[in-house]
Amino acid sequence: MRILWTVACYELLRLSRIKVELLVLFLLPLLLILILGAALSKEFKAEDVKITPVKVAVVSQDQSRWSEPLKAYLDNPRTKEILQTQESPSRDEAVRALQDGRAEYGLIVPEGFGEALLQGKPASWELIAGKDRGQNLIAETALESYLAYANSMQAAALTLGPQAVLNQLADASVYAGASESFVTTGRLGNEGNEYTALQYYAVSMLVMFMLYAGMTASISLVNEREDHTLFRLGSMPVTMNQVIFGKMLGNGLLTLFQACVIIGVTHYAYGVDWGNRPAILLAVCLSVTLASMALAMLNSLCCRSIKSVTMAFQIVIMLMTFLSGGFIPQLGALERIGEFTVNHWAMQSILQLMLDGNPQLVLHHVTVLAAIAAALAAVAFAAYRKVGYRE
């Protein structure tokens, strides 16, 4: 253990003499946080928005008894505050209305929909999205929530009979009262807080540059191979395991120190609130450090030159940062892909800490992050045992 710490100390001493790397690891993230946080502050500002009613083209191909309850819901004054419906004779006409701008959303009720609903069978309708993403979300939420409520009546149809369900679906006020119990208007987090642009990019840059610190470790390992100094190290009374893990330990300590500097400066100089659970924040930093060192070891074993190491690290880290929403929050398919990255789980863990989120949710994110880091470390160790660290 003493030899391991000696190698780590010499590695830290060597890194302290490389001024450019220290500037990149410590100064650059602070500058990026300040620039991005100031430039994109309006993008993260939450304000109340007045909802404009969505123009919905409705094509009703179903002539069952259920069409009247649906019409009653769409004609309800509360529904009209968010949806303005207009009848269309066919699906093609509804699509043309969307293309011409006469409608913003389309609803196609297929034939036999009502009978399937009343008989307790799966029932669905077709929704056609328009060009405005916000209006699409409003219309989809209103229509899908009613469909979900209607589907919940299937059990009642089987128990009480179709007429009882028709009477309840026809009363739109019953639906409105039921839906209100499931929806609460408010803000994210237990305290009603919301993170600012500075907080968001402080988290993003912290995770990204902690991973970038692994590139320094990988370059150090490859540099020993390129300079042919492994023979000299092999002639010393130390094992190759002590050399490589000592270097990993030294770079890992530098990564943790980097995290402390970024968190401290952004808190006291920029006013960034990192939450009130330092133990969990430390666990996140330790997990990211472990993942960073594991990537460094894998990279040094796969790449034979410093140039290839640098290129591979930059591609991997920039790609993970982009997919996880490190530059701008992602939605849809990219967001789902981002869930396979270290950055995603690290960012979500810290952002939930900032919002004073549910402790169980925070621990879930941290647990997944730790599992990913441990898996990367296991793969790196297995690769090292198989390939070895040699010239």
C-alpha positions as CSV (number, residue, x, y, z in Angstrom):
1,M,0.0,0.0,0.0
2,R,2.9,2.4,0.8
3,I,4.3,1.8,-2.7
4,L,0.9,2.5,-4.2
5,W,0.7,5.9,-2.5
6,T,4.2,6.7,-3.4
7,V,3.4,6.1,-7.1
8,A,0.3,8.2,-6.7
9,C,2.2,11.1,-5.1
10,Y,4.8,11.1,-7.9
11,E,1.9,11.1,-10.5
12,L,0.4,14.1,-8.8
13,L,3.7,15.9,-8.7
14,R,4.2,15.2,-12.5
15,L,0.7,16.5,-13.3
16,S,1.3,19.7,-11.2
17,R,4.1,20.6,-13.6
18,I,1.8,20.5,-16.7
19,K,0.3,24.0,-16.5
20,V,-1.8,23.7,-19.6
21,E,-3.7,20.6,-18.4
22,L,-4.4,22.2,-15.0
23,L,-5.9,25.2,-16.8
24,V,-8.0,23.0,-19.0
25,L,-9.3,20.9,-16.0
26,F,-9.9,23.7,-13.5
27,L,-10.3,27.1,-15.3
28,L,-12.1,26.0,-18.6
29,P,-15.1,24.4,-16.9
30,L,-15.6,27.5,-14.7
31,L,-15.5,29.8,-17.7
32,L,-17.9,27.6,-19.7
33,I,-20.4,27.4,-16.7
34,L,-20.4,31.2,-16.5
35,I,-20.7,31.8,-20.3
36,L,-23.4,29.1,-20.9
37,G,-25.3,30.0,-17.7
38,A,-25.5,33.7,-18.6
39,A,-26.2,33.2,-22.3
40,L,-29.0,30.6,-21.9
41,S,-30.6,31.9,-18.7
42,K,-33.8,32.8,-20.5
43,E,-34.2,29.2,-21.8
44,F,-34.4,27.9,-18.2
45,K,-36.7,30.6,-16.9
46,A,-40.0,29.2,-15.9
47,E,-43.1,31.4,-16.4
48,D,-46.8,31.0,-16.6
49,V,-47.9,30.6,-20.2
50,K,-51.4,31.4,-21.4
51,I,-52.8,28.3,-23.3
52,T,-54.2,29.0,-26.7
53,P,-57.0,26.6,-27.6
54,V,-55.9,23.9,-30.1
55,K,-57.9,23.6,-33.3
56,V,-58.7,19.9,-33.6
57,A,-60.1,18.3,-36.8
58,V,-62.4,15.5,-35.6
59,V,-63.3,12.6,-38.0
60,S,-65.9,10.4,-36.3
61,Q,-66.3,7.1,-38.2
62,D,-68.0,5.5,-35.2
63,Q,-71.8,5.6,-35.1
64,S,-72.4,3.7,-31.9
65,R,-74.0,5.0,-28.7
66,W,-70.6,6.1,-27.5
67,S,-70.4,9.0,-30.0
68,E,-72.8,11.2,-27.9
69,P,-70.7,11.0,-24.7
70,L,-67.6,12.0,-26.6
71,K,-69.4,14.9,-28.2
72,A,-70.7,16.0,-24.8
73,Y,-67.1,16.0,-23.5
74,L,-65.8,18.0,-26.4
75,D,-68.6,20.5,-26.2
76,N,-68.1,21.0,-22.4
77,P,-67.1,24.6,-21.7
78,R,-64.0,23.5,-19.7
79,T,-62.9,21.4,-22.7
80,K,-63.5,24.2,-25.1
81,E,-61.0,26.3,-23.1
82,I,-58.2,24.1,-24.5
83,L,-59.7,22.4,-27.6
84,Q,-61.6,23.9,-30.5
85,T,-63.1,21.1,-32.5
86,Q,-64.2,21.1,-36.1
87,E,-65.9,18.2,-37.9
88,S,-64.1,16.7,-41.0
89,P,-65.8,14.3,-43.4
90,S,-62.7,12.0,-43.8
91,R,-59.2,11.4,-42.7
92,D,-57.7,12.9,-45.9
93,E,-59.7,16.1,-45.3
94,A,-58.3,16.3,-41.8
95,V,-54.8,15.8,-43.0
96,R,-55.3,18.6,-45.6
97,A,-56.6,20.9,-42.9
98,L,-53.5,20.2,-40.9
99,Q,-51.3,21.0,-43.9
100,D,-53.2,24.2,-44.8
101,G,-53.1,25.5,-41.2
102,R,-56.9,25.3,-40.7
103,A,-56.3,22.7,-38.0
104,E,-53.5,22.1,-35.5
105,Y,-54.3,18.5,-34.5
106,G,-56.3,15.6,-35.8
107,L,-58.5,13.1,-34.0
108,I,-59.8,10.0,-35.9
109,V,-62.4,7.8,-34.1
110,P,-62.4,4.5,-35.9
111,E,-65.6,2.5,-36.7
112,G,-66.6,0.1,-33.9
113,F,-64.7,2.1,-31.3
114,G,-67.7,2.5,-29.0
115,E,-68.8,-1.1,-29.1
116,A,-65.3,-2.3,-28.3
117,L,-65.2,0.1,-25.3
118,L,-68.6,-1.0,-24.0
119,Q,-67.8,-4.7,-24.4
120,G,-64.6,-4.3,-22.3
121,K,-62.3,-4.8,-25.3
122,P,-59.1,-2.8,-26.1
123,A,-60.2,0.5,-27.7
124,S,-58.0,3.2,-29.3
125,W,-58.2,6.1,-31.7
126,E,-55.8,7.8,-34.1
127,L,-54.1,11.1,-33.2
128,I,-52.4,13.1,-35.9
129,A,-49.9,15.6,-34.7
130,G,-49.5,19.1,-36.3
131,K,-46.5,21.4,-36.7
132,D,-46.6,23.1,-33.3
133,R,-45.0,20.9,-30.7
134,G,-46.6,22.8,-27.8
135,Q,-50.1,22.6,-29.2
136,N,-49.5,18.9,-30.0
137,L,-48.7,18.2,-26.3
138,I,-51.8,20.1,-25.1
139,A,-54.2,18.3,-27.4
140,E,-52.6,14.9,-26.8
141,T,-52.8,15.3,-23.1
142,A,-56.5,16.3,-23.2
143,L,-57.5,13.5,-25.5
144,E,-55.4,10.7,-24.2
145,S,-56.5,11.5,-20.6
146,Y,-60.1,11.2,-21.6
147,L,-59.4,7.9,-23.4
148,A,-57.6,6.6,-20.4
149,Y,-60.6,7.5,-18.2
150,A,-63.0,5.9,-20.7
151,N,-61.0,2.7,-20.8
152,S,-61.2,2.6,-17.0
153,M,-64.9,2.4,-17.4
154,Q,-64.6,-1.0,-19.1
155,A,-64.7,-2.9,-15.8
156,A,-67.9,-1.0,-14.9
157,A,-69.4,-2.0,-18.3
158,L,-68.8,-5.6,-17.5
159,T,-70.2,-5.2,-14.0
160,L,-73.0,-2.7,-14.3
161,G,-73.9,-2.9,-18.0
162,P,-73.2,-0.6,-20.9
163,Q,-76.0,1.9,-20.1
164,A,-74.5,2.8,-16.7
165,V,-71.2,3.6,-18.3
166,L,-72.9,5.7,-21.0
167,N,-74.6,7.8,-18.4
168,Q,-71.3,8.4,-16.6
169,L,-69.3,9.2,-19.7
170,A,-72.0,11.6,-20.9
171,D,-71.5,13.7,-17.8
172,A,-68.3,15.6,-18.6
173,S,-68.4,17.2,-15.2
174,V,-67.9,13.8,-13.6
175,Y,-64.8,13.3,-15.8
176,A,-63.5,16.7,-14.9
177,G,-63.9,16.1,-11.2
178,A,-62.2,12.7,-11.5
179,S,-59.3,14.1,-13.5
180,E,-58.7,16.9,-11.0
181,S,-57.8,14.4,-8.3
182,F,-55.0,13.1,-10.4
183,V,-53.4,16.4,-11.5
184,T,-51.8,19.0,-9.3
185,T,-50.5,22.3,-10.7
186,G,-47.1,23.2,-9.2
187,R,-43.4,23.1,-9.7
188,L,-40.7,20.5,-9.6
189,G,-39.2,19.5,-6.3
190,N,-40.5,19.3,-2.8
191,E,-39.8,22.9,-2.1
192,G,-41.2,24.3,-5.3
193,N,-37.8,25.2,-6.6
194,E,-36.5,25.0,-10.2
195,Y,-32.9,24.9,-11.3
196,T,-31.4,27.8,-13.2
197,A,-29.2,27.7,-16.3
198,L,-26.1,28.2,-14.0
199,Q,-27.1,25.2,-12.0
200,Y,-27.8,23.1,-15.0
201,Y,-24.5,23.8,-16.8
202,A,-22.6,23.6,-13.5
203,V,-23.7,20.0,-13.2
204,S,-23.2,19.3,-16.9
205,M,-19.6,20.7,-17.0
206,L,-18.7,19.1,-13.7
207,V,-19.6,15.7,-15.0
208,M,-18.0,16.2,-18.4
209,F,-14.7,17.5,-17.1
210,M,-14.5,14.9,-14.4
211,L,-14.7,12.4,-17.3
212,Y,-12.1,14.4,-19.2
213,A,-9.7,14.0,-16.3
214,G,-9.6,10.3,-17.2
215,M,-8.0,11.3,-20.5
216,T,-5.0,12.7,-18.5
217,A,-4.6,9.3,-16.8
218,S,-4.9,7.5,-20.2
219,I,-2.3,9.8,-21.7
220,S,0.0,9.1,-18.8
221,L,-0.1,5.4,-19.3
222,V,0.4,5.6,-23.1
223,N,3.2,8.1,-22.6
224,E,5.2,5.6,-20.6
225,R,4.8,3.1,-23.4
226,E,5.7,5.6,-26.1
227,D,8.8,6.9,-24.2
228,H,9.9,3.3,-23.6
229,T,10.2,3.9,-19.8
230,L,8.3,0.7,-18.9
231,F,11.6,-1.2,-19.0
232,R,13.0,1.2,-16.4
233,L,9.9,0.8,-14.3
234,G,10.1,-3.0,-14.6
235,S,13.7,-2.9,-13.3
236,M,12.5,-1.2,-10.0
237,P,11.3,-3.2,-7.0
238,V,7.6,-2.5,-7.9
239,T,5.1,-4.6,-9.8
240,M,3.4,-3.4,-12.9
241,N,0.1,-3.6,-11.0
242,Q,1.4,-1.1,-8.4
243,V,2.5,1.2,-11.2
244,I,-0.8,1.2,-13.1
245,F,-3.1,1.4,-10.1
246,G,-0.8,4.0,-8.4
247,K,-1.3,6.2,-11.5
248,M,-5.0,5.5,-11.4
249,L,-5.1,6.5,-7.8
250,G,-3.2,9.7,-8.4
251,N,-5.4,10.8,-11.3
252,G,-8.5,9.8,-9.3
253,L,-7.4,12.1,-6.4
254,L,-6.9,14.9,-8.9
255,T,-10.4,14.3,-10.3
256,L,-11.9,14.5,-6.9
257,F,-10.0,17.7,-6.2
258,Q,-11.2,19.1,-9.5
259,A,-14.8,18.4,-8.4
260,C,-14.2,20.1,-5.1
261,V,-12.8,23.2,-6.8
262,I,-15.7,23.4,-9.3
263,I,-18.4,22.9,-6.7
264,G,-16.7,25.3,-4.3
265,V,-16.1,28.1,-6.8
266,T,-19.5,27.9,-8.4
267,H,-21.2,27.9,-5.0
268,Y,-19.4,30.8,-3.4
269,A,-18.6,32.9,-6.6
270,Y,-21.7,32.1,-8.8
271,G,-24.2,31.3,-6.1
272,V,-25.0,27.8,-7.4
273,D,-27.0,25.8,-4.8
274,W,-25.8,22.2,-4.8
275,G,-28.4,20.9,-2.4
276,N,-28.2,20.0,1.3
277,R,-27.0,16.3,1.0
278,P,-23.2,16.4,0.7
279,A,-22.8,12.7,1.3
280,I,-24.9,11.9,-1.8
281,L,-23.0,14.5,-3.8
282,L,-19.8,12.9,-2.7
283,A,-21.1,9.4,-3.7
284,V,-21.9,10.8,-7.2
285,C,-18.4,12.3,-7.6
286,L,-16.8,9.0,-6.5
287,S,-18.9,7.1,-9.0
288,V,-18.0,9.4,-11.8
289,T,-14.3,9.3,-10.8
290,L,-14.4,5.5,-10.9
291,A,-16.1,5.5,-14.3
292,S,-13.5,8.0,-15.6
293,M,-10.6,5.9,-14.4
294,A,-12.2,2.8,-15.9
295,L,-12.6,4.5,-19.3
296,A,-8.9,5.7,-19.0
297,M,-7.7,2.2,-18.5
298,L,-9.8,0.7,-21.3
299,N,-8.6,3.5,-23.6
300,S,-4.9,3.0,-22.8
301,L,-5.2,-0.7,-23.5
302,C,-7.0,-0.2,-26.8
303,C,-5.1,2.8,-28.2
304,R,-1.4,2.7,-29.0
305,S,-0.6,6.4,-29.4
306,I,-1.4,9.6,-27.5
307,K,-3.1,11.0,-30.6
308,S,-5.5,8.1,-30.8
309,V,-6.2,8.2,-27.1
310,T,-7.1,11.9,-27.3
311,M,-9.4,11.4,-30.3
312,A,-11.2,8.4,-28.8
313,F,-11.7,10.1,-25.4
314,Q,-13.1,13.3,-27.0
315,I,-15.5,11.4,-29.2
316,V,-16.8,9.3,-26.4
317,I,-17.2,12.1,-23.9
318,M,-18.7,14.6,-26.3
319,L,-21.2,12.0,-27.6
320,M,-22.2,11.0,-24.0
321,T,-22.6,14.7,-23.0
322,F,-24.7,15.5,-26.1
323,L,-27.0,12.4,-25.7
324,S,-27.5,13.0,-22.0
325,G,-28.6,16.6,-22.6
326,G,-25.3,18.2,-21.3
327,F,-25.4,20.9,-23.9
328,I,-29.2,21.3,-24.3
329,P,-32.0,19.1,-22.7
330,Q,-32.9,16.3,-25.1
331,L,-36.4,14.8,-25.7
332,G,-37.8,11.7,-27.4
333,A,-35.5,9.1,-28.8
334,L,-32.2,10.9,-28.0
335,E,-33.3,11.2,-24.3
336,R,-34.0,7.4,-24.2
337,I,-30.6,6.7,-25.7
338,G,-29.0,9.1,-23.2
339,E,-30.1,6.9,-20.4
340,F,-27.3,4.5,-21.3
341,T,-24.6,7.1,-20.5
342,V,-22.8,7.9,-17.3
343,N,-23.5,11.6,-17.8
344,H,-27.3,11.1,-17.7
345,W,-27.4,9.4,-14.3
346,A,-24.8,11.6,-12.8
347,M,-26.6,14.8,-14.0
348,Q,-30.1,13.5,-12.9
349,S,-28.7,12.6,-9.4
350,I,-27.3,16.1,-8.8
351,L,-30.2,18.0,-10.4
352,Q,-32.6,16.1,-8.1
353,L,-30.4,17.1,-5.1
354,M,-30.6,20.7,-6.2
355,L,-34.4,20.5,-6.4
356,D,-34.5,18.7,-3.0
357,G,-36.2,15.9,-4.8
358,N,-37.7,12.6,-3.5
359,P,-34.9,10.8,-1.6
360,Q,-35.9,7.5,-3.1
361,L,-35.6,8.9,-6.6
362,V,-32.2,10.4,-5.8
363,L,-31.0,7.1,-4.4
364,H,-32.3,5.3,-7.5
365,H,-30.3,7.5,-9.8
366,V,-27.2,7.2,-7.6
367,T,-27.5,3.4,-7.5
368,V,-27.8,3.1,-11.2
369,L,-24.8,5.4,-11.7
370,A,-22.7,3.4,-9.2
371,A,-23.7,0.2,-10.9
372,I,-22.6,1.5,-14.3
373,A,-19.3,2.7,-12.9
374,A,-18.7,-0.7,-11.2
375,A,-19.5,-2.5,-14.4
376,L,-17.0,-0.3,-16.4
377,A,-14.4,-0.9,-13.7
378,A,-15.0,-4.7,-13.9
379,V,-14.6,-4.6,-17.7
380,A,-11.5,-2.5,-17.5
381,F,-9.9,-4.8,-14.9
382,A,-10.8,-7.9,-16.9
383,A,-9.3,-6.4,-20.0
384,Y,-6.1,-5.4,-18.1
385,R,-5.8,-9.0,-16.8
386,K,-6.1,-10.4,-20.3
387,V,-4.1,-7.8,-22.3
388,G,-1.7,-6.5,-19.8
389,Y,0.2,-3.2,-19.7
390,R,3.3,-3.6,-21.7
391,E,5.2,-2.0,-24.6
